[in-house]
Amino acid sequence: MNDDDATLRDDEWDTRYFGLISELAVKNASRYEVQADELLKKRVLKIEFNGANIEFKLTPKGCWFYTDDPQGQRSTNSWVRMGWGKSTKRRSLPNYFAEAEASIILDQMG
């Protein structure tokens, strides 16, 4: 395999990943709003998605997500900086929820 093949494969994965995030953000907008409200109140949110468990934890400047997928037998974690303000986090969280779910979908696809 040469570098061009690897770059093409990376570009294809990026296109699928970011397209999936956009699709999920639109499709689940109202659910993500409810989740954002709950996370902002409780600072921790646990959900189940496609058989995997996802836990979100707010930090003063951002948010973590941890996944545990018994089906895919894979665990992931990610942190993103969102800033200090509640309103900034409220705007950023729906896309972050979509990112977590897209990661699970792609991991399960192999």
C-alpha positions as CSV (number, residue, x, y, z in Angstrom):
1,M,0.0,0.0,0.0
2,N,1.4,3.4,-0.9
3,D,0.7,6.8,0.8
4,D,-1.9,7.7,-1.8
5,D,-4.0,4.7,-1.0
6,A,-3.7,5.5,2.7
7,T,-4.7,9.1,2.1
8,L,-7.7,8.1,0.0
9,R,-8.9,5.6,2.7
10,D,-8.5,8.4,5.4
11,D,-10.4,10.8,3.2
12,E,-13.2,8.3,2.7
13,W,-13.4,7.6,6.5
14,D,-13.4,11.4,7.2
15,T,-16.2,11.9,4.7
16,R,-18.3,9.0,6.3
17,Y,-17.6,10.2,9.8
18,F,-18.4,13.9,9.4
19,G,-21.4,13.1,7.2
20,L,-22.7,10.8,9.8
21,I,-22.3,13.5,12.5
22,S,-24.3,16.0,10.4
23,E,-27.0,13.4,9.7
24,L,-27.3,12.4,13.4
25,A,-27.3,16.1,14.5
26,V,-30.3,16.9,12.2
27,K,-32.2,13.6,12.9
28,N,-31.8,13.7,16.7
29,A,-31.9,17.5,17.3
30,S,-34.8,17.4,19.8
31,R,-33.3,14.5,21.7
32,Y,-29.9,16.2,21.8
33,E,-31.5,19.3,23.2
34,V,-33.2,17.4,26.0
35,Q,-29.9,15.6,26.7
36,A,-28.0,18.9,26.8
37,D,-30.4,20.3,29.4
38,E,-30.1,17.2,31.6
39,L,-26.3,17.2,31.3
40,L,-26.1,20.9,32.2
41,K,-28.2,20.3,35.3
42,K,-26.6,17.1,36.5
43,R,-23.1,17.4,35.1
44,V,-23.1,13.7,34.2
45,L,-25.4,11.9,31.6
46,K,-25.5,8.2,30.9
47,I,-27.3,6.9,27.8
48,E,-27.4,3.7,25.8
49,F,-27.0,3.8,22.0
50,N,-27.0,0.8,19.6
51,G,-26.2,-1.5,22.6
52,A,-23.3,0.6,23.8
53,N,-23.1,2.7,26.9
54,I,-22.1,6.3,26.7
55,E,-21.3,8.5,29.6
56,F,-20.9,12.3,29.3
57,K,-19.2,14.4,32.0
58,L,-19.0,18.1,32.0
59,T,-15.8,19.8,33.1
60,P,-15.4,23.5,33.8
61,K,-14.1,24.1,30.3
62,G,-15.5,21.3,28.2
63,C,-16.9,17.8,28.2
64,W,-15.8,14.2,28.2
65,F,-17.5,11.2,26.7
66,Y,-16.7,7.6,27.5
67,T,-18.1,4.7,25.5
68,D,-18.3,1.0,26.4
69,D,-19.5,-1.2,23.6
70,P,-19.9,-4.8,24.8
71,Q,-20.9,-5.8,21.2
72,G,-17.9,-4.3,19.6
73,Q,-15.8,-4.9,22.8
74,R,-14.3,-1.5,22.4
75,S,-14.0,1.5,24.8
76,T,-13.4,5.0,23.7
77,N,-13.0,8.4,25.4
78,S,-12.8,11.9,24.1
79,W,-12.6,15.4,25.5
80,V,-13.5,18.6,23.8
81,R,-13.0,22.2,24.9
82,M,-16.3,24.2,24.9
83,G,-15.4,27.2,27.1
84,W,-16.7,28.3,30.5
85,G,-20.2,29.5,29.7
86,K,-23.3,27.4,30.0
87,S,-24.7,28.9,26.8
88,T,-21.6,28.0,24.8
89,K,-21.8,24.4,26.1
90,R,-25.5,24.3,25.3
91,R,-24.7,25.2,21.7
92,S,-21.8,22.7,21.4
93,L,-23.3,19.7,23.2
94,P,-25.7,18.5,20.4
95,N,-22.9,18.1,17.9
96,Y,-20.8,16.4,20.6
97,F,-23.6,13.9,21.2
98,A,-23.7,13.2,17.5
99,E,-19.9,12.8,17.4
100,A,-20.1,10.1,20.2
101,E,-22.9,8.2,18.4
102,A,-21.1,8.4,15.1
103,S,-18.0,6.9,16.7
104,I,-20.0,4.0,18.0
105,I,-21.7,3.4,14.6
106,L,-18.4,3.4,12.7
107,D,-16.7,1.2,15.4
108,Q,-19.5,-1.3,15.1
109,M,-19.2,-1.4,11.3
110,G,-15.6,-2.3,11.7
